[in-house]
Amino acid sequence: MRTPILDYLDEVLEDLRGDTAGSTAQYIPELAAADPDLFGAAVTSTTGATYAAGDAAVEFSIQSISKPFAYAAALLDRGPETVLGSVGVEPSGEAFDELSLEGDTHRPRNPMINAGAIATHGLLVGPDAAPEARVERVLDLFSRLAGRPLQVDETVCASELEEADRNLAIAHMLRTYGVLDGDPHAVVEGYTRQCSILVDVRDLSMMSATLATGGRQPLTGEQVMTPDVARQVMAVMAAAGMYDAAGDWLSRIGIPAKSGVAGGMVGVLPDQVGIGVFSPRLDAVGNSHRGGAVFARLSRDMGMHLFAAGQGPPDSVSARTEGDRLVLSAQGIVQFTAAAELLDLMAGSARTSTVELDVSAVHSFTDVGRRMTLEGLRRLRLEERSVALRDPRAVLPDPDLGDGSSPELL
């Protein structure tokens, strides 16, 4: 059985592929020349299962998506007191490259705008760190988050450095106010190299899934950052990750997110999923146009709004074989992550004539959990396997398999 999550992602990309609004980032020559039709998406659950569609293997520069993860590195290296002394956490309501500082402290308002990100990069490792050490720090952390070695795109980096006057002006301003201790030119070069690290949508979804787990990399099991740091990063992403569109994004989409001018976007839902999307055409505020549309679909179709009522952390799911019967069990609240794991167990199960789903220990199903679970049972039925349901408290409402029939009730 093929998991319906892959079919769903294929459907979303196909539905949106014809939307050609926006354009590539014209102010950076290498990004301006990108293929505007590239389109990919990936979702990684907190169990480490990744579902990808479209141009998922295409690498692109991480750009401003690096900001939340570099912020995590600074918090780990220097501690929250030092970092908060240099960079605030309030939404700016301004474009990403504004010369925006707080009036009294002269701190950048948050680490998601360029002023804050440049200050954050200057904090990495320690007060006397060499420029190369700061770049190695983010490259190492990003690689551990993604679960594979990453590298800098030197061509993109050189192209961006040719257009770095505004970032240099920001860095000199920060130096004037004592926010930046290092040489402005060296810090901007290091920050530009940070933004030129190559990733694909699978990497982004895995990196954000690590935030969703409280800092534990879902595949390697490494505790890459502390839960407190992961929480701080997700909170700032929610408040300021989408620049001057952050308020509209949080109320309408409800997924803490960060964009990059190469066309990448990353999103995270605590205890559920990390999301990566790539489409190079940008909207008026510099976010991926089709990427934003993908997030809107996920929020609406999959119940992924952060403030949706009834969402809770899933408990475990399991599978066992009893003769010619496969028994799948779940407990707790079945939302996207738990339902995705159930679908993977269905898809990877040994061939048995009967599949039983036991939800005796389930507290409730979210709407998306219900729909995903029933679609999996429907596909098992199409494989001419008997499908049974053990649901003594009727927690799986209206278990219609799409043709008016229901699983055998045990």
N, C-alpha and C positions, 0 to 999 in steps of 0.2 A: 504493500500500500504506500502510495506517495503522500507525504504529509500535505494537507491542504494549505498550510502556511505558505509554502512555496508558490502554490497556485494563486493565492491571494496577492502576494507581492508582485507576481507577474502581471496579474490583472490590474493592479494599481498603476504600475509603470506604463502598461499599454494604454490605459485610460487617459493618462496625462501626457503621453509622448507627443501628441500633436500640439500642445501648448508651447508656443515658441516666443512668448513674451520675454522681455529683458535682453540683456547683452552681456558678453564676457567683460571682465575688468579691463577697461581700456587704458588705464594709467600705468599698467605694468606690461611691457611688451610681450613677455613670455606668456602671461595669462590672457592677454588680448587675443593671442593666436590659438588658443585652445579650441578643440572641436566642440562647438556649442551643443551638439546633439547627444553627447555622452550622457548616460542616465543610469544610475545604479542605486541600490538600497540594500541594507542588511539590518537584521534584528538579532541581537544576542540575548538569551535569557540568563538569569543569574545562575543557572546550572551549567552554562558554557555552551549550550546548543546555539549554533549560528545558522540563520536562514538568509540567503542572499539571492538577489535577482538582478537582471540587467548587466550593466558594465561593472560588475562587482570586483573584477580583477584589475581594473585600470587604476594606476597610481596617480596621485596629484599632490600638490604641496598643501600641507595642513593649514598654513596661514593662521588666521586669528583663532581657529579651533585650538591652537596650542595654548592659548591664554589660560583657560581654567586648569590645565594640567601643569603648566609652569607655575601657576599660583599654588597648586598643591605642593610642588617641589620647594618653593620658597617657604611655605608654612612648615614643612618637614625640616628644612635646613636651618631656619632662623627662629622659628616659633611664632605663634600668633601675635604676641605683643609687639615684637619688632616689625612684623609685616604690617600690622594694622597701624603702627606708628608712621608708616610711609605711604600706605595705600588704603583708601576708604572702601566702603562697601555699599554706598548709596547709588541708586540709578542716576545717571547724568541727564537723561532726556535729550542727549545730543548725539551727533554723528560720531563714528568711531575714531576719527582723526582730529577732533576738536582739541584746541589748547585749553583743556578744562581742568581747573584746579579749585579746591575749596578756598573760600575767601579768607578764612582765619588760619587754617593749618597749612595751606598751599599743597596739601596732598592731592594726588589724582583722586577723582571721586570713586573709582572702582577699578579692579584689575582687568576688566573686559574691554575698556577703551585703550587706545594706543598709549596714552600717557601713563596709565596704570600698569599696562603690560611692560612697558620699557622700564619703569621703576621696579617692577617685580623681577624682571630678568637681572637687573643690577644687584638684587638681593641674594641671588642664588649662591650656594656653596658656603660663602662667608664673606666678611668685609674686605678681605685682601685677596679674593680669588682672582686667578688669571682669567682673561676672557675665554681662553680655550676650555678651561675647567667648567665654566658656566654652560657652554654649549654641550660639552660631554655629559654634563649632569642631566639636561633635558633629554638628550638623545638616549641616554641609558634608561631614564625613567619611562619615556614614551615606549621604548622597545619592551620593557618589562610589562607595561600595561597592555600592549598589543599582543604580547606573547611571541614576538619574533623580532629579529634585528631590523631596525629601520636605518635609513641613511638620508643625508642632505642632498637635495637637488642643486648642484653648484650652478647650473645654468639659470635657474629661477632666482637663486640668491644674487647672482651678479646682476641680473636684470632689475631686481628690486633695489639694489644698492645704488644703481644709476638714478633712481627716482626717489631717493631717501631724504630729500631736503626737509620735508615737513617733519618727519620723525627726528631728524637731527635738531631741528628748531625746538621740538618738544623736549628732547634730552637736554639741550643747553638751558632751557627754562627750568627744568627740574634741578639741574646742577646749580643754577643761580639761587634757588630757594633751599638748597641743602638737602633735597629729597634724594638726589642721586649723588653717590660718592665717587663712582668710577668715571673714567674718561668717557665723555658722551659719544664720541665716535666709536670707541671700542664696544660700548654697550649696545649701540644701535646696530653695529655689524653682527654682534652675537644674537641680538633679538631677531634680526633678519634671517640669520642661519636657522634659528629656532623655527621661524615661520616657513622655512623652505624644506622641512623634513617631509619625506614622501610617505603617504599612507594610501590605503584603499578603504572602501566602506566597511569591509569586515574588520579592519584594524580599528576604525572609529567606533563601531558597535561594541567591540571587545573592550576598548578603553573606557567607554562610558558604562558598560556593564560592570566593570571593576568599581566604579563609583557606586553603582546601584547595590553592590554587595557590601558596602562599607569599607572598600579598599582591598578586598581579597580578589585576586585575579581568578576568574571562574575556572580556567583550564589548568593553570599551573598550581593553583592553590596558594600562591605566595601572597602574604599580606603586604601589598605594595605601599599602602599608606594606612594611617590610623583611621578608625571610624569617624573621629572628630574632624579630621581634615577632609574626608570625603563629604561629610555633612556640610561643612563650611563651603566647599567648592560648589556643591549642588545648590545651596541657598543663594550664592552670589550669581550663579548661572540663571536661576529663576528670576532674580531681581533685575539683572543687568545684561544678561547674555546676548540679547537681541537688540542692543543699542537703543536708539530712540523709538523702536517699535516694541520694546520689552513689555510694556503694560498691555498693549493689544494682544501680543503673542500669548502672555500668561493667561489672560482671561478667555481668549478664544480657543487656543490650542491646549494650554495647560501642561506642557511638557518642558521642563527646564532644558534649555538648548543653547548652542553656540554655533555661529556661522563663520565661514571663511570666504575670502573673495575669489578663491580658486573655484568655488562652487560647492564645497563640502558643507555639510551640516551634521551636528551631533546632538543627540538628545538622551535623557536619562529619566527613568522612573524608579525611585527607590524600591528595592526588593522585587523588582519585576524585570526590566529590560534596559539594554542600551541600544541606541539606534544610530546608524550612519547612513547618510544620503549624499549623493553627488550629482549635480547638474550645473554646468558652468554659467548658464545665463542668470544674471543677477537682477533683482528688483531695484526700486528707487533708493532704498536704504542700504543696499549692498549685501542683501541676503539672497541665497539661491531661490529663484522664483518657483521652479518646479519642486525643489526640495521642500519649500514651505507647504506646497500643496500636498506632498506625500505625508508630512506631519499632520496636516489637517485631516486627511483621510484616516490615518492611524488613530488619531484622537477620537474621531466620530465613529468609525467602524469597529474599532477594537477596545473602546472604552478606556483610552489611555490618558484621560485628563487627570492631572494630579489631584484635583479637588472633587472628583466624582465620589459621591457617597457610596458606601458599601464596599470600597476597595480595602483589601487587607493582605497581609503576607500569606503566601500559600504554605501549607504543610506538605508532607511527603506524598509521593505517589510510588507505587511499586507494582511489580508483575511477578506472577509465579505460574508454573505449569502443573496441572493436575491431570495426568493422563492425556486425553485429547482435548482438554479444556484449558484455555488461557484465562487466568483471573487477574484483572487489573483492579487495583485498589487506590483510593484517594482519601485524604482526610484534610480537615480545615476548610479554608475558603479556596474554591477553584476559580482562579482568574487566569490571565493570559499565561503566566509562567507555568502553573500547574497543568493547564490544559495543553500547552505545547509539549510538556514532558509526556503527558498521556498519549498524545498523537505520535510522538517519537517511539514510545513503547509499542503502540499498535503497528506502526510502519516497520519496526525492526523485529517483530515477534516471529517466532517459529510458526510454521503453518499448523494450525489446529482447526478442528471442525467447529468448535464453539468458542466464543469469546464472551466472558462475563465481566461486567463492570460493577464493582462493589463500592457504593457511595454511602454505606452505612455510617461511616465516621465523618462525612462531609457536613460542615455547618451550613454552607450555602454556595451557590454558583453565581458569579457575576454574569451579566448578559453575554459578554464575549466568551467566557468560559463555557457557558451552556452551548452556544452556537458551535464553538470549535469541537467540543466533545461529541455532540450529535452528528456533526459532519464526519468525524472519524468513525463512529458506529455505522453511519450510512455507507461509507466506503468499504468497511468490512463486510456489510451485507451484500454489496455489489460483487464481492469476491466469493459469494455463495457460502459464506460462513454464518452459522447461527449466532445471533447476538442476544445476550440476556442482560438484565439489569436488576441488581439488588439494591433497592431504595426504600427501606421500610418507613422513612419519614417524609417521603415525596419531596426531597430537596432539589431534584432535577425536574423543573416544571415543564409540562407539555412535551414529553420525549418523543415527538414526531420525527421520523427519519426522512421526512421530505416527500413521502408518497402516501401519507395518511396512515402508515403503519407505525408501530412502536416496538421496542425490544421486548422480548419475553420477560415478564416481571416474575422475579423469584421471591 
